[in-house]
Amino acid sequence: MGKAKKKTAISKKEEQQAQKVVKIVFVSLIILALVMLVAFSFFG
């Protein structure tokens, strides 16, 4: 029973970390898109 509880705790941690990574990726993509828009408006 102890092992099962530990496993669920680990999977929860992994899930939270995965969500964090996804958020970081989305934010960086949005920033990249904004930078590209600004660059195109200056050099376009």
C-alpha contacts under 8 A as a table, 3 or more apart, distances in Angstrom:
res1	aa1	res2	aa2	distance
1	M	4	A	5.27
1	M	5	K	6.48
2	G	5	K	5.24
2	G	6	K	6.30
3	K	6	K	5.09
3	K	7	K	6.17
4	A	7	K	5.07
4	A	8	T	6.34
5	K	8	T	5.24
5	K	9	A	6.30
6	K	9	A	5.10
6	K	10	I	6.19
7	K	10	I	5.08
7	K	11	S	6.12
8	T	11	S	5.08
8	T	12	K	6.05
9	A	12	K	5.11
9	A	13	K	6.26
10	I	13	K	5.08
10	I	14	E	6.17
11	S	14	E	4.96
11	S	15	E	6.01
12	K	15	E	5.00
12	K	16	Q	6.23
13	K	16	Q	5.16
13	K	17	Q	6.19
14	E	17	Q	5.03
14	E	18	A	6.03
15	E	18	A	5.04
15	E	19	Q	6.22
16	Q	19	Q	5.13
16	Q	20	K	6.19
17	Q	20	K	4.94
17	Q	21	V	6.20
18	A	21	V	5.08
18	A	22	V	6.20
19	Q	22	V	5.05
19	Q	23	K	6.15
20	K	23	K	5.13
20	K	24	I	6.20
21	V	24	I	5.08
21	V	25	V	6.15
22	V	25	V	5.10
22	V	26	F	6.18
23	K	26	F	5.15
23	K	27	V	6.10
24	I	27	V	5.16
24	I	28	S	6.06
25	V	28	S	5.18
25	V	29	L	6.12
26	F	29	L	5.08
26	F	30	I	6.22
27	V	30	I	5.12
27	V	31	I	6.18
28	S	31	I	5.03
28	S	32	L	6.02
29	L	32	L	4.99
29	L	33	A	6.13
30	I	33	A	5.05
30	I	34	L	6.24
31	I	34	L	5.09
31	I	35	V	6.15
32	L	35	V	5.09
32	L	36	M	6.16
33	A	36	M	5.10
33	A	37	L	6.18
34	L	37	L	5.05
34	L	38	V	6.22
35	V	38	V	5.16
35	V	39	A	6.08
36	M	39	A	4.97
36	M	40	F	6.05
37	L	40	F	5.17
37	L	41	S	6.15
38	V	41	S	5.12
38	V	42	F	6.32
39	A	42	F	5.21
39	A	43	F	6.05
39	A	44	G	7.70
40	F	43	F	5.14
40	F	44	G	4.73
41	S	44	G	5.36
